[in-house]
Amino acid sequence: MQADHVIRALSALAQEHRLAAFRLLVQAGEQGVAAGVLAEKLDVPPSSMSFHLAQLANAGLVTHRRESRSIIYSADYTAMNGLMGYLTENCCAGMSCSEDAACLPSPERKTA
């Protein structure tokens, strides 16, 4: 993943309603959630929710499709996994981490 895509994705997620919507979409799976349902669940006006979803789509984090009169949004798991991979690329000093291991700074990189 390129740095400009990472910056755009993190910027999109750096807002309370967008982060909450993205988390709901990740939980919903590939079937997705209608924009109106997301607005209701997050207690956000539909027009505001549309703006937030457009920002997530512009960042490449969600996809959408039309079903009848509804627009259904889904998390883009490839983009999400790419972002997570970028953020954790150097975790565990480049070695494979075990599932229960926390990503900690290496001993030679102590912070002040």
VEXTI-762117 format. One record per atom (N, C-alpha, C, O): atom name; x, y, z. Coordinates in Angstrom, 1 decimal. Example, Ala and Ser with C-alpha at 12.3 -4.5 7.8 and 13.67 -1.06 7.14 Angstrom:
2
N | 13.2 | -5.7 | 7.8
CA | 12.3 | -4.5 | 7.8
C | 13.2 | -3.3 | 7.8
O | 14.2 | -3.3 | 8.5
N | 12.8 | -2.2 | 7.1
CA | 13.7 | -1.1 | 7.1
C | 12.9 | 0.0 | 7.9
O | 13.4 | 1.1 | 8.0
This chain:
112
N | 0.9 | -1.2 | 0.0
CA | 0.0 | 0.0 | 0.0
C | 0.9 | 1.2 | 0.0
O | 1.9 | 1.3 | 0.7
N | 0.6 | 2.2 | -0.8
CA | 1.3 | 3.4 | -0.9
C | 1.0 | 4.4 | 0.2
O | -0.1 | 4.4 | 0.7
N | 2.0 | 5.2 | 0.6
CA | 1.8 | 6.1 | 1.7
C | 0.6 | 7.1 | 1.5
O | -0.1 | 7.4 | 2.4
N | 0.4 | 7.6 | 0.3
CA | -0.7 | 8.5 | 0.0
C | -2.1 | 7.8 | 0.3
O | -3.0 | 8.5 | 0.7
N | -2.2 | 6.5 | -0.1
CA | -3.4 | 5.8 | 0.2
C | -3.6 | 5.6 | 1.7
O | -4.7 | 5.7 | 2.2
N | -2.5 | 5.3 | 2.4
CA | -2.6 | 5.2 | 3.9
C | -3.0 | 6.5 | 4.5
O | -3.9 | 6.5 | 5.4
N | -2.5 | 7.6 | 4.1
CA | -2.8 | 8.9 | 4.7
C | -4.3 | 9.2 | 4.4
O | -5.0 | 9.7 | 5.3
N | -4.8 | 8.9 | 3.2
CA | -6.2 | 9.2 | 2.9
C | -7.1 | 8.3 | 3.7
O | -8.1 | 8.8 | 4.2
N | -6.7 | 7.0 | 3.9
CA | -7.6 | 6.1 | 4.7
C | -7.6 | 6.5 | 6.2
O | -8.6 | 6.6 | 6.8
N | -6.4 | 6.8 | 6.7
CA | -6.3 | 7.2 | 8.1
C | -7.1 | 8.5 | 8.4
O | -7.7 | 8.7 | 9.4
N | -7.0 | 9.5 | 7.4
CA | -7.7 | 10.7 | 7.5
C | -9.2 | 10.5 | 7.5
O | -9.9 | 11.1 | 8.3
N | -9.7 | 9.6 | 6.7
CA | -11.1 | 9.3 | 6.7
C | -11.6 | 8.7 | 8.0
O | -12.7 | 9.0 | 8.4
N | -10.7 | 7.8 | 8.6
CA | -11.1 | 7.2 | 9.8
C | -11.0 | 8.0 | 11.0
O | -11.4 | 7.7 | 12.1
N | -10.3 | 9.2 | 10.9
CA | -10.0 | 10.1 | 12.0
C | -11.2 | 11.0 | 12.3
O | -11.0 | 12.2 | 12.6
N | -12.4 | 10.5 | 12.3
CA | -13.6 | 11.2 | 12.6
C | -14.6 | 10.2 | 13.2
O | -14.8 | 9.1 | 12.7
N | -15.2 | 10.6 | 14.3
CA | -16.0 | 9.7 | 15.1
C | -17.1 | 9.0 | 14.4
O | -17.2 | 7.7 | 14.5
N | -17.9 | 9.6 | 13.5
CA | -19.0 | 9.0 | 12.9
C | -18.5 | 8.0 | 11.7
O | -19.0 | 7.0 | 11.5
N | -17.4 | 8.5 | 11.0
CA | -16.9 | 7.6 | 10.0
C | -16.2 | 6.3 | 10.6
O | -16.4 | 5.3 | 10.1
N | -15.5 | 6.5 | 11.7
CA | -14.9 | 5.4 | 12.3
C | -16.0 | 4.4 | 12.8
O | -15.9 | 3.2 | 12.6
N | -17.0 | 4.9 | 13.4
CA | -18.1 | 4.1 | 13.9
C | -18.8 | 3.4 | 12.8
O | -19.2 | 2.2 | 12.9
N | -19.1 | 4.1 | 11.7
CA | -19.7 | 3.5 | 10.5
C | -18.8 | 2.4 | 9.9
O | -19.3 | 1.3 | 9.6
N | -17.5 | 2.6 | 9.8
CA | -16.6 | 1.6 | 9.3
C | -16.6 | 0.4 | 10.1
O | -16.7 | -0.7 | 9.6
N | -16.6 | 0.6 | 11.4
CA | -16.6 | -0.6 | 12.3
C | -17.9 | -1.4 | 12.2
O | -17.9 | -2.6 | 12.2
N | -19.1 | -0.7 | 12.0
CA | -20.3 | -1.4 | 11.8
C | -20.3 | -2.2 | 10.5
O | -20.8 | -3.3 | 10.4
N | -19.7 | -1.6 | 9.5
CA | -19.6 | -2.2 | 8.2
C | -18.7 | -3.5 | 8.2
O | -19.0 | -4.5 | 7.6
N | -17.6 | -3.4 | 9.0
CA | -16.7 | -4.5 | 9.1
C | -17.5 | -5.7 | 9.8
O | -17.4 | -6.8 | 9.4
N | -18.3 | -5.3 | 10.8
CA | -19.0 | -6.3 | 11.6
C | -20.1 | -6.9 | 10.7
O | -20.4 | -8.1 | 10.8
N | -20.7 | -6.2 | 9.8
CA | -21.8 | -6.6 | 8.9
C | -21.3 | -7.7 | 7.9
O | -22.2 | -8.5 | 7.4
N | -20.1 | -7.6 | 7.5
CA | -19.6 | -8.6 | 6.5
C | -19.9 | -8.1 | 5.1
O | -20.3 | -7.0 | 4.9
N | -19.8 | -9.0 | 4.2
CA | -19.9 | -8.7 | 2.8
C | -21.3 | -8.3 | 2.4
O | -21.5 | -7.6 | 1.4
N | -22.3 | -8.7 | 3.2
CA | -23.7 | -8.3 | 2.8
C | -23.9 | -6.8 | 2.9
O | -24.8 | -6.3 | 2.3
N | -23.1 | -6.2 | 3.8
CA | -23.2 | -4.7 | 3.9
C | -24.4 | -4.2 | 4.7
O | -25.2 | -5.0 | 5.2
N | -24.6 | -2.9 | 4.7
CA | -25.6 | -2.2 | 5.4
C | -26.1 | -1.1 | 4.6
O | -25.3 | -0.4 | 4.0
N | -27.4 | -0.8 | 4.6
CA | -28.0 | 0.3 | 3.9
C | -27.6 | 1.6 | 4.6
O | -27.4 | 1.6 | 5.8
N | -27.4 | 2.6 | 3.8
CA | -27.0 | 3.9 | 4.4
C | -27.9 | 4.4 | 5.4
O | -27.5 | 5.0 | 6.4
N | -29.2 | 4.3 | 5.2
CA | -30.2 | 4.7 | 6.1
C | -30.2 | 4.0 | 7.4
O | -30.4 | 4.6 | 8.5
N | -29.9 | 2.7 | 7.4
CA | -29.8 | 1.9 | 8.6
C | -28.5 | 2.4 | 9.4
O | -28.6 | 2.5 | 10.6
N | -27.4 | 2.6 | 8.7
CA | -26.2 | 3.2 | 9.4
C | -26.6 | 4.5 | 10.1
O | -26.2 | 4.7 | 11.2
N | -27.3 | 5.4 | 9.4
CA | -27.6 | 6.7 | 9.9
C | -28.5 | 6.5 | 11.2
O | -28.3 | 7.2 | 12.2
N | -29.4 | 5.6 | 11.2
CA | -30.3 | 5.3 | 12.3
C | -29.5 | 4.8 | 13.5
O | -29.6 | 5.2 | 14.6
N | -28.6 | 3.8 | 13.2
CA | -27.8 | 3.1 | 14.3
C | -26.9 | 4.1 | 14.9
O | -26.6 | 4.0 | 16.1
N | -26.4 | 5.1 | 14.2
CA | -25.4 | 6.0 | 14.7
C | -26.0 | 7.3 | 15.1
O | -25.3 | 8.2 | 15.6
N | -27.3 | 7.4 | 14.9
CA | -28.1 | 8.6 | 15.3
C | -27.5 | 9.9 | 14.6
O | -27.2 | 10.9 | 15.2
N | -27.3 | 9.7 | 13.3
CA | -26.7 | 10.8 | 12.4
C | -27.7 | 11.1 | 11.4
O | -28.3 | 10.2 | 10.8
N | -27.9 | 12.4 | 11.0
CA | -28.9 | 12.7 | 9.9
C | -28.4 | 12.0 | 8.6
O | -27.2 | 11.9 | 8.4
N | -29.4 | 11.5 | 7.8
CA | -29.1 | 10.8 | 6.6
C | -28.1 | 11.6 | 5.7
O | -27.2 | 11.0 | 5.1
N | -28.3 | 12.9 | 5.6
CA | -27.4 | 13.7 | 4.7
C | -26.0 | 13.7 | 5.2
O | -25.1 | 13.6 | 4.4
N | -25.8 | 13.8 | 6.5
CA | -24.5 | 13.7 | 7.1
C | -23.9 | 12.3 | 6.9
O | -22.7 | 12.2 | 6.6
N | -24.7 | 11.3 | 7.1
CA | -24.2 | 9.9 | 6.9
C | -23.7 | 9.7 | 5.4
O | -22.7 | 9.1 | 5.2
N | -24.5 | 10.3 | 4.5
CA | -24.1 | 10.2 | 3.1
C | -22.7 | 10.8 | 2.9
O | -21.9 | 10.3 | 2.1
N | -22.5 | 12.0 | 3.5
CA | -21.2 | 12.7 | 3.4
C | -20.1 | 11.8 | 3.9
O | -19.1 | 11.7 | 3.3
N | -20.3 | 11.2 | 5.1
CA | -19.3 | 10.4 | 5.8
C | -19.0 | 9.2 | 5.0
O | -17.8 | 8.8 | 4.8
N | -20.0 | 8.5 | 4.4
CA | -19.8 | 7.3 | 3.6
C | -19.1 | 7.7 | 2.3
O | -18.3 | 6.9 | 1.8
N | -19.4 | 8.9 | 1.7
CA | -18.6 | 9.3 | 0.6
C | -17.1 | 9.5 | 0.9
O | -16.3 | 9.1 | 0.0
N | -16.8 | 10.0 | 2.1
CA | -15.4 | 10.1 | 2.4
C | -14.7 | 8.8 | 2.6
O | -13.6 | 8.6 | 2.2
N | -15.4 | 7.8 | 3.2
CA | -14.9 | 6.5 | 3.3
C | -14.7 | 5.8 | 1.9
O | -13.7 | 5.1 | 1.7
N | -15.6 | 6.0 | 1.0
CA | -15.5 | 5.5 | -0.3
C | -14.4 | 6.1 | -1.1
O | -13.6 | 5.5 | -1.8
N | -14.2 | 7.5 | -0.9
CA | -13.1 | 8.2 | -1.6
C | -11.8 | 7.7 | -1.1
O | -10.8 | 7.7 | -1.8
N | -11.7 | 7.3 | 0.2
CA | -10.5 | 6.7 | 0.8
C | -10.3 | 5.3 | 0.4
O | -9.2 | 4.7 | 0.7
N | -11.2 | 4.7 | -0.3
CA | -11.1 | 3.3 | -0.8
C | -11.4 | 2.3 | 0.3
O | -11.0 | 1.1 | 0.2
N | -12.0 | 2.7 | 1.4
CA | -12.3 | 1.8 | 2.5
C | -13.6 | 1.0 | 2.4
O | -13.8 | 0.0 | 3.0
N | -14.6 | 1.6 | 1.6
CA | -15.9 | 1.0 | 1.5
C | -16.3 | 0.9 | 0.0
O | -15.8 | 1.7 | -0.8
N | -17.2 | 0.0 | -0.3
CA | -17.8 | -0.1 | -1.6
C | -19.3 | 0.1 | -1.5
O | -19.8 | -0.1 | -0.3
N | -19.9 | 0.4 | -2.5
CA | -21.4 | 0.5 | -2.4
C | -22.1 | -0.1 | -3.7
O | -21.5 | -0.2 | -4.8
N | -23.3 | -0.5 | -3.5
CA | -24.1 | -1.0 | -4.6
C | -25.6 | -0.6 | -4.4
O | -26.0 | -0.4 | -3.2
N | -26.3 | -0.5 | -5.4
CA | -27.7 | -0.1 | -5.3
C | -28.5 | -1.4 | -5.3
O | -28.4 | -2.3 | -6.1
N | -29.5 | -1.4 | -4.3
CA | -30.5 | -2.5 | -4.3
C | -31.8 | -1.8 | -4.1
O | -32.2 | -1.3 | -3.1
N | -32.6 | -1.8 | -5.2
CA | -33.9 | -1.2 | -5.2
C | -33.6 | 0.3 | -5.0
O | -32.9 | 1.0 | -5.7
N | -34.2 | 0.9 | -3.9
CA | -34.1 | 2.3 | -3.6
C | -33.0 | 2.5 | -2.6
O | -32.7 | 3.7 | -2.2
N | -32.3 | 1.5 | -2.1
CA | -31.3 | 1.7 | -1.1
C | -29.9 | 1.6 | -1.7
O | -29.7 | 0.9 | -2.7
N | -29.0 | 2.3 | -1.0
CA | -27.6 | 2.1 | -1.4
C | -26.9 | 1.3 | -0.2
O | -27.0 | 1.7 | 0.9
N | -26.4 | 0.2 | -0.6
CA | -25.8 | -0.7 | 0.4
C | -24.3 | -0.5 | 0.4
O | -23.6 | -0.6 | -0.6
N | -23.7 | -0.3 | 1.6
CA | -22.3 | -0.1 | 1.8
C | -21.7 | -1.3 | 2.4
O | -22.3 | -1.9 | 3.3
N | -20.5 | -1.6 | 2.0
CA | -19.7 | -2.8 | 2.6
C | -18.3 | -2.3 | 2.8
O | -17.8 | -1.5 | 2.0
N | -17.7 | -2.9 | 3.8
CA | -16.3 | -2.6 | 4.0
C | -15.5 | -3.3 | 3.0
O | -15.8 | -4.4 | 2.5
N | -14.4 | -2.7 | 2.5
CA | -13.5 | -3.3 | 1.5
C | -12.4 | -3.9 | 2.4
O | -11.5 | -3.3 | 2.8
N | -12.5 | -5.2 | 2.5
CA | -11.6 | -6.0 | 3.4
C | -10.2 | -6.0 | 2.9
O | -9.2 | -6.0 | 3.6
N | -10.0 | -6.0 | 1.5
CA | -8.7 | -5.9 | 0.9
C | -8.0 | -4.6 | 1.3
O | -6.8 | -4.6 | 1.7
N | -8.7 | -3.5 | 1.2
CA | -8.1 | -2.2 | 1.6
C | -7.9 | -2.2 | 3.1
O | -6.8 | -1.7 | 3.5
N | -8.8 | -2.7 | 3.9
CA | -8.6 | -2.7 | 5.4
C | -7.4 | -3.5 | 5.7
O | -6.5 | -3.1 | 6.5
N | -7.2 | -4.7 | 5.1
CA | -6.1 | -5.6 | 5.4
C | -4.8 | -5.0 | 4.9
O | -3.7 | -5.1 | 5.6
N | -4.8 | -4.3 | 3.8
CA | -3.7 | -3.6 | 3.3
C | -3.2 | -2.5 | 4.3
O | -2.0 | -2.3 | 4.5
N | -4.2 | -1.7 | 4.8
CA | -3.9 | -0.7 | 5.8
C | -3.3 | -1.3 | 7.0
O | -2.3 | -0.8 | 7.6
N | -3.9 | -2.3 | 7.5
CA | -3.4 | -3.0 | 8.7
C | -2.0 | -3.6 | 8.5
O | -1.1 | -3.5 | 9.3
N | -1.8 | -4.1 | 7.3
CA | -0.5 | -4.7 | 7.0
C | 0.6 | -3.6 | 6.9
O | 1.7 | -3.8 | 7.4
N | 0.2 | -2.4 | 6.3
CA | 1.2 | -1.3 | 6.3
C | 1.5 | -0.8 | 7.7
O | 2.7 | -0.6 | 7.9
N | 0.5 | -0.7 | 8.5
CA | 0.8 | -0.2 | 9.9
C | 1.6 | -1.2 | 10.7
O | 2.3 | -0.8 | 11.6
N | 1.5 | -2.5 | 10.4
CA | 2.2 | -3.5 | 11.3
C | 3.4 | -4.1 | 10.5
O | 3.9 | -5.1 | 11.0
N | 3.7 | -3.5 | 9.4
CA | 4.8 | -4.1 | 8.5
C | 6.1 | -4.4 | 9.3
O | 6.7 | -5.5 | 9.0
N | 6.5 | -3.6 | 10.2
CA | 7.7 | -3.8 | 10.9
C | 7.5 | -4.2 | 12.3
O | 8.4 | -4.1 | 13.1
N | 6.4 | -4.7 | 12.6
CA | 6.1 | -5.3 | 13.9
C | 7.0 | -6.5 | 14.2
O | 7.3 | -7.2 | 13.3
N | 7.3 | -6.7 | 15.4
CA | 8.1 | -7.8 | 15.9
C | 9.5 | -7.9 | 15.1
O | 10.0 | -8.9 | 14.9
N | 10.0 | -6.7 | 14.9
CA | 11.3 | -6.5 | 14.2
C | 11.4 | -7.3 | 12.9
O | 12.5 | -7.8 | 12.6
N | 10.3 | -7.3 | 12.2
CA | 10.3 | -8.0 | 10.9
C | 10.1 | -9.5 | 10.9
O | 10.0 | -10.1 | 9.8
N | 10.0 | -10.1 | 12.0
CA | 9.8 | -11.5 | 12.2
C | 8.3 | -11.8 | 12.3
O | 7.6 | -10.9 | 12.6
N | 7.9 | -13.0 | 12.0
CA | 6.5 | -13.3 | 12.1
C | 6.1 | -13.3 | 13.6
O | 6.7 | -13.9 | 14.4
N | 5.0 | -12.6 | 13.8
CA | 4.5 | -12.5 | 15.2
C | 3.5 | -13.7 | 15.5
O | 2.8 | -14.1 | 14.6
N | 3.5 | -14.1 | 16.7
CA | 2.6 | -15.2 | 17.1
C | 1.2 | -14.5 | 17.3
O | 1.2 | -13.3 | 17.5
N | 0.2 | -15.2 | 17.2
CA | -1.2 | -14.6 | 17.4
C | -1.4 | -13.9 | 18.7
O | -2.2 | -13.0 | 18.7
N | -0.8 | -14.4 | 19.8
CA | -1.0 | -13.8 | 21.1
C | 0.1 | -12.8 | 21.5
O | 0.0 | -12.2 | 22.5
N | 1.0 | -12.5 | 20.6
CA | 2.1 | -11.6 | 20.9
C | 1.6 | -10.2 | 20.6
O | 1.0 | -9.9 | 19.6
N | 2.0 | -9.3 | 21.4
CA | 1.7 | -7.9 | 21.2
C | 2.9 | -7.3 | 20.4
O | 4.0 | -7.7 | 20.5
N | 2.6 | -6.3 | 19.6
CA | 3.6 | -5.6 | 18.8
C | 4.2 | -4.6 | 19.7
O | 3.6 | -3.5 | 20.0
N | 5.5 | -4.8 | 20.2
CA | 6.2 | -3.9 | 21.1
C | 7.4 | -3.4 | 20.4
O | 8.0 | -4.0 | 19.5
N | 7.8 | -2.2 | 20.8
CA | 9.1 | -1.7 | 20.3
C | 10.3 | -2.5 | 20.6
O | 10.3 | -3.2 | 21.7
N | 11.2 | -2.6 | 19.7
CA | 12.4 | -3.4 | 19.9
C | 13.2 | -2.7 | 21.0
O | 13.2 | -1.5 | 21.1
N | 14.0 | -3.5 | 21.8
CA | 14.8 | -3.0 | 22.9
C | 15.7 | -1.8 | 22.5
O | 16.0 | -0.9 | 23.3
N | 16.3 | -1.9 | 21.3
CA | 17.3 | -0.9 | 20.9
C | 16.6 | 0.5 | 20.5
O | 17.3 | 1.5 | 20.4
N | 15.3 | 0.5 | 20.4
CA | 14.6 | 1.7 | 20.1
C | 13.8 | 2.2 | 21.3
O | 12.5 | 2.2 | 21.2
N | 14.4 | 2.5 | 22.3
CA | 13.7 | 3.0 | 23.5
C | 13.3 | 4.4 | 23.3
O | 14.0 | 5.2 | 22.7
N | 12.1 | 4.7 | 23.9
CA | 11.5 | 6.1 | 23.8
C | 11.9 | 6.8 | 25.0
O | 12.0 | 6.2 | 26.1
N | 12.0 | 8.1 | 24.9
CA | 12.3 | 9.0 | 26.0
C | 11.1 | 9.2 | 26.9
O | 11.2 | 9.9 | 27.9
